[in-house]
């Protein structure tokens, strides 16, 4: 069971890493800003259109 959980966590992490890169490219962000998951989710789902 633990192996399966670890596998799922790894998949999630990969998914968010991909999203983070996409967001960073889109908004030309520094990595530390893009690392925030809530921000990524918002940007990913289009709730954030621009950054000052």
Beta strands, then each sheet from edge to edge (+ up, - down):
end
